[in-house]
């Protein structure tokens, strides 16, 4: 089996990067070390906050993202995976400039929802991701209605994301996320999309009324298939 070298642009945040790589290993139909996906991980947590930048409240992360992508290109990577959802507001152009094939976590997730016949999907994401329209636009192109948290609910979502990044997520953060997810379902969402990689690390889907989609796992599955088939 031939395989293409995959570059993971990570560090946004570190726990989400580790989680994604574990899922890539799990989603690879390997029979031994040699049949796993070859990977180079660039994990630089110094990249400025993507959400704050999109909201006009922080530094542009483009130079640091470009630096990481170029490093992966020099390492011989052909395929690019970015576990950070919000970073997808910046990376498509940079990946194209570097000549890397970006597997978009947004498009992979939107395709999965469309394939499942979902009519409306609730979005748990950073404020910047929601503001940018990354998921909203991708869903509407597939005739799927995005259902977003209210401003008050979004404050709870943002607090939970920040807590995971700080390694300080509590039961209260988990309950708040579950409450927001239930609210989205009550407003018509057929699925809940954990559209920030940290959400997956804090949300327990066991007691929610609708299924939760993990974009990081969907991305891992797609990356494994793409790398191993060439």
Buried (B, 14 or more C-beta within 10 A) or exposed (E): EEBBBBBBBBBBBBBBBBBBBEBBBEBBEBEEEEEBBEBBBBBBEEBBBBBBBBBEEBEEBBEBBBBBBBBBBEEEBBBBBBBBBBBBBBBBEBBEEBEBBBBBBBBBBBBBBBEEEBEBBBBBBBBBBBBBBBBBEBBEEBEBBBBBBEEEBBBBBBBBBBBBBEEEBEEEBBEBBBEBBBBBBEEEBBBBBBBBBBBBBBBEBEEBEBEBBBBBBBBBBBBBBBBBEE
